[in-house]
Amino acid sequence: MNNTQAEKLVLELVGNPIIEHVEHMAEIAEIEDSAVLNATKKKALANLKQNLSEVTEYYLNEFSIEELQKIVEWNSSELGIKHRNFYEDSMSDQLHMQMIMPPLKEIIEDLENAAPDAEYEEEED
């Protein structure tokens, strides 16, 4: 297993969407100061890089390096970019959120109501 290759793929797979999300949030907040935006993006990437080996291991528990490569390639494709942009826009679209959130809330409540009550015992010191 080539961890350097895997880390580069995970950095691209996770880092690019983080940067795009920061840019999208700045656009929504109407932040036009490029210094603030650049500092925020740099901080977001630094946080990811600080935990990159752990994040990479997390991804490698589910995906092979070859699969990560295919995901990165798809994300960079025209369709992958279109999907990512659509997803970001849909999360900030109030009408879309009104359509999906009430049923989702109801589903979560149904699951919570169906779950057995958990009994916790206090640990004695």
C-alpha positions as CSV (number, residue, x, y, z in Angstrom):
1,M,0.0,0.0,0.0
2,N,1.4,3.3,-1.0
3,N,0.3,5.8,1.7
4,T,1.8,8.8,0.0
5,Q,-0.4,8.1,-3.1
6,A,-3.4,7.4,-0.9
7,E,-2.9,10.6,1.1
8,K,-2.7,12.6,-2.1
9,L,-5.9,11.1,-3.4
10,V,-7.7,11.6,0.0
11,L,-6.4,15.2,0.1
12,E,-7.9,15.8,-3.3
13,L,-11.1,13.9,-2.5
14,V,-11.8,15.6,0.8
15,G,-9.8,18.9,0.4
16,N,-11.3,20.1,-2.9
17,P,-14.9,19.8,-1.6
18,I,-13.9,21.6,1.6
19,I,-12.4,24.5,-0.3
20,E,-15.5,24.6,-2.6
21,H,-17.7,24.6,0.5
22,V,-15.7,27.5,2.0
23,E,-16.0,29.4,-1.2
24,H,-19.8,28.7,-1.4
25,M,-20.3,29.8,2.2
26,A,-18.3,33.0,1.6
27,E,-20.5,33.7,-1.5
28,I,-23.7,33.2,0.5
29,A,-22.3,35.4,3.3
30,E,-21.3,38.0,0.6
31,I,-17.7,38.0,1.8
32,E,-15.7,39.8,-0.8
33,D,-12.4,40.2,1.0
34,S,-10.0,37.8,-0.8
35,A,-7.5,37.9,2.1
36,V,-10.2,36.6,4.5
37,L,-11.3,34.0,2.0
38,N,-7.8,32.8,1.3
39,A,-6.9,32.6,5.0
40,T,-10.0,30.6,5.7
41,K,-9.3,28.2,2.9
42,K,-5.7,27.9,4.1
43,K,-6.8,27.1,7.6
44,A,-9.3,24.5,6.4
45,L,-6.6,22.7,4.4
46,A,-4.2,22.9,7.3
47,N,-6.7,21.3,9.6
48,L,-7.2,18.5,7.1
49,K,-3.5,18.0,6.5
50,Q,-2.9,17.8,10.3
51,N,-5.2,14.8,10.4
52,L,-4.5,13.5,6.9
53,S,-3.0,10.1,7.9
54,E,-6.0,9.3,10.1
55,V,-8.5,10.5,7.4
56,T,-6.6,8.4,4.8
57,E,-6.7,5.3,7.0
58,Y,-10.5,5.9,7.5
59,Y,-11.0,6.0,3.7
60,L,-8.7,3.0,3.1
61,N,-10.9,0.9,5.5
62,E,-13.6,1.2,2.8
63,F,-11.9,1.9,-0.5
64,S,-8.8,0.6,-2.3
65,I,-6.4,3.1,-3.8
66,E,-7.8,2.2,-7.2
67,E,-11.3,3.0,-6.1
68,L,-10.2,6.3,-4.6
69,Q,-8.5,7.2,-7.9
70,K,-11.8,6.5,-9.8
71,I,-13.8,8.6,-7.3
72,V,-11.3,11.5,-7.7
73,E,-11.5,11.2,-11.5
74,W,-15.4,11.2,-11.4
75,N,-15.4,14.2,-9.0
76,S,-13.2,16.0,-11.5
77,S,-15.4,15.1,-14.5
78,E,-18.0,17.5,-15.9
79,L,-20.8,15.4,-14.4
80,G,-19.1,15.2,-11.0
81,I,-18.6,18.9,-10.9
82,K,-22.2,19.5,-12.0
83,H,-23.4,17.2,-9.2
84,R,-21.3,18.8,-6.6
85,N,-22.5,22.3,-7.6
86,F,-26.1,21.1,-7.6
87,Y,-25.7,19.6,-4.2
88,E,-24.2,22.7,-2.7
89,D,-26.9,24.9,-4.2
90,S,-29.7,22.5,-3.1
91,M,-28.5,22.7,0.5
92,S,-29.0,26.4,0.6
93,D,-32.2,26.4,-1.4
94,Q,-35.1,27.0,1.1
95,L,-37.7,25.4,-1.1
96,H,-35.6,22.2,-1.5
97,M,-34.9,22.1,2.2
98,Q,-38.7,22.5,3.0
99,M,-39.4,19.6,0.8
100,I,-36.9,17.2,2.3
101,M,-36.5,18.3,5.9
102,P,-40.1,17.6,7.3
103,P,-40.2,14.0,6.0
104,L,-36.6,13.5,7.2
105,K,-37.5,14.9,10.6
106,E,-40.6,12.6,10.8
107,I,-38.4,9.6,9.8
108,I,-35.9,10.4,12.5
109,E,-38.7,10.7,15.1
110,D,-40.2,7.3,13.9
111,L,-36.8,5.7,14.4
112,E,-36.3,7.3,17.8
113,N,-39.7,6.2,18.9
114,A,-39.1,2.6,17.7
115,A,-35.7,2.4,19.4
116,P,-35.6,0.5,22.7
117,D,-35.0,2.6,25.7
118,A,-31.4,2.5,26.6
119,E,-30.6,2.0,30.3
120,Y,-27.4,3.5,31.5
121,E,-25.8,2.6,34.8
122,E,-23.6,5.1,36.5
123,E,-20.0,4.0,36.8
124,E,-18.8,3.9,40.4
125,D,-15.4,5.4,41.1
